[in-house]
Amino acid sequence: MIIKISPWARKYVGIPFVKRGRSFDGVDCYGLHWLVEKTEAGNELPLLDYAFEPRDVRGISRLFAGEMPLWRKLDAPEDRCVVMLLTGGVPSHVGVVCGDGLIIHADDEAGRVICERLVAPSWPQSRIEGFYAFEGGA
C-alpha cells in the first residue's frame, strides 16, 4: 500500500530548521505548525517567543502547557492537526499530520522539515501524547 503526503504539505518539506523561525525561510517545530495554520487556514496562532534551546524539553513542555487552552484534544488524528510528542515522558515536540499515517516536523538534527510515518522507529506509539486542533483565542 502506498501512503501519500497531503498535497498542501509538500511545500513545507525541506524548510530549514531555524530556532524561533516562523516563515518559509526557517521554522522550529512550533513555527512549522504556526506557519501551516497561517498559510493554509488563515489562523493567527500565538508567536510563543522563548529564550531556551530546542533541546530544553522541560522549558518547551512548560511553554506548551501554558498554551493548551487554545487547542482542542482530538480522539483521532485529522489532516493538518498537531501531534504532541513526548521526550522522556514530557510533551516537548510537535508535528503536523499530513496524510494517512504521516507527519511533517521540523527536525533540528536533520536541519530541516522532514516527512515521516507517525508510528515509526523514531516515533513509537508510546511517544504520542495526543492530537490537537487549534480553537482560537490568540
Phi, psi and omega in degrees: 000132178264128177253129184249145175289142177300137183306322181298332188279340186301324184291345181269334181296128180099350176301134181298149172282123177224121178305128182065016179289141182220035181209175177293349175282340179168146181217156164258189186297314178290324178300326176296312178300317179302313182293318178299312181298318180293314185285316187273330186235354181073015180278138177259099177277158174301147181288333180052058176291142183210162184246001183265170182277155180304335181269002178279081187297325179292317178297317179296317180300316178297319179299311179299317182301322180292339182257356186302329178300343180277352183240148177254129179287136181258153177283333182211158180294146174232152177304131178077006175279167179266142171248126177268127182246147182262144170234117183060033180081004184246130176297118187209005181208144177233150172228175180238126179293132186220041180139178183294101177081014182240151171225153165251144177205152178276114185254113183294328178291319178286337180080015183195174174282131180233163176248131180220162171293141180298316176250105183213172178307325180282338179227074178295157181310325182293346179270354182272115177278321180169177181242141186221148174242140179291131181256342179106192181094007182290000000 
